[in-house]
Amino acid sequence: MMRKNYLLAAVLAVALAGCTTTSLNNDPPIQQPGDGTSTGANTGGVGQGTVTAVQTNRGGDNMAGPPGVGKVVYFDFDSFVVKPDYQPVVEAQARFLQADTRRHVVLEGHTDERGSREYNLALGQKRAEAVRRSLTILGVNDAQLEAVSFGKEKPAVQGTTEEAYAQNRRVEFSHRR
């Protein structure tokens, strides 16, 4: 099943490679808007790996991102698929980073509180890496990007409602110069 998903993603990448308005996220597959389904199953198997702590407050070098552009991409439960709803945010961030190649962005992956600490660190990393892949596909230099995970350690909101969980499943753009 996993091989079929990657094959489907590769076929989509080849088919749409010449299209200037379509961005591809080869891994994971693209989710269809509004219906909660995706072109492939993405319900488990978040890889186990080593995650190291990252210091993101570098004393005053936090910079604002592009004005009027969202700085957060939200995800569905147990998913690291960048939804089409957030493609305009990713595209605007990519244009901003391409316009100033001295600028860097830390992509901070987060999860809701469900699941173990280790699982959520891995899932947060996969979310940050999915946004990173989207940006590099759009032409951003990989040296400008850093993907880190905070897992469930830094929730945006407290609570155990679905609304609170939804706000915590995210990747935040933290701009640096």
N, C-alpha and C positions, 0 to 999 in steps of 0.2 A: 504494500500500500504506500509506504514512504517513497519507494523508488518511482511509483506512478506519479506521485505529487511533484517530485523533482523533474520528471520527464515533462509533465504538463507545464510546469513553470518555465522550463527551457524552451518548449515549443512556443509559448506565449512571448518569451523574450525575443526569439528569432522573428516571429510574425510581426511584432510591433517595433522592432529595432529602428525602422526608418521613420516612425511617426514622431513628429516633434512635440506633440501635445500630450503624449501618453508616457507616464513614468512606470517603470516596472520594478517590482520587488521580487526578484527571482526566488528568494527563500526567506520567508514563507510565501505561500500562494496568496493571491489577492482575494479579499473578501468582497462579496457582492453587497451593494448598498441596500440597507433596510430590511433584508430578509433573514439576517443572522446566519446565513450559510456561507461557505467558502468553497473555493475550487478544490480544496483538499482538506482532509481531517487534520486538525491541529489541537488535539485534546490532551496530549500528554507527551511524555518523553522529553521533558526539558532536561537537557544534558547536565551531567554532573561535571563540574570543573572547579578550578581554583579561582576564588574571587578575593581580591585584595582590597583593603580599605583605601580610599582616596580622599585627600584633603581638598575640598572644593572652595573654601574661603581663602583666597590668596590675597588677603588684605588690600582692598581697594581696587583690584584690577577687574572687578565685575563691571561689565559694560552692558548697556541696553542693546537689545537686538533691533531688528527693523521696526520702525514705528508703525503702529496700526496692524501688526501681524501677530497672530497667536503664538505663544511660546510653549504650548503644551499639546501633545498628541495623546489621546485617550485610547484605551484598549478594552476589548471584551474580556470576560472572565477566562482565565487560563489560556490566553491567546497572546501571540506576539505578532499578529498580522496588522500592518498599517492599513487602516480602513480608508476607503476612497474619500470619505468625508473630510479627512485630514490631509489629503494630498495637496490642496492649495496652501496650507500652512508649510508643509515640507518644501514645496516649490518656491514660495516666497523667501523662506530661510535660505534656500540654496542660492537664489539670485543675490541675496544680501551678502552671503559669504564669498561668492565669486567676485563681487564688486570690490571687496577689500580682502585680499589674500593674506594680509597680516593678522586678520581676525581669526580667532579660534572659538569653538563652541564645545562645551562639555554636555553630552547627552546623558541626562540622569534618569535611569530606569527605576520605576517604582511599582509596587504591587499592593493589593489590599491585604488585610491581615490573615486571610485564610491560607493555610498551608504552613509547612515548616520553614524555619529561617533559611535553611540551605536551599530548599526548593524555590523560595521567593527571591533569593539573591540570584539564582540561575535564571529565573524567569525575567526579572528586572534587567539582567544583562542581555538576554535575548531581545527584549523590547528595545533597549538602547541600540543594539547592533542592527536591528531591523530598520530603525530610523537612519542610522549611519549608512547602511547599504543604499537606502533610498536617496540620500544626499549625494553619495558618490556616483550613483547611476545618473544623477542630474548634473554631474560635472564638478562637484566640489572636491577639492584636493583632500585626500584622506589624511594628510598631515595636519589639516585644520580641525580635525574631529577627534574627540575622545569619548568613548562609551563607558559609563560606569553604572553600577547597580547599588541601590540602597535597599532593595527588597521591600520589606514592610516596615523598615525602621524609621522612615520619615513620612508619615501619612499627611496628606494635604488637609484632611478633615478627620475628626474623630467620629466614631459611631459604627454600628453594626447593621445599618440599613443598606439596601441595595444602592441607594443614591450615594451614600458615603463610600461604599466599596467602589462604585464607578468612578468617583472623583480621585480615588487613590491609585487606580490602574492607569499609569501615565508615564510619558517621557517628557521631561522638562528641558528646554534649551537654556543653557547658562553661558552667555557670551563672554569672551575674554579677548584682550588685545595682546 
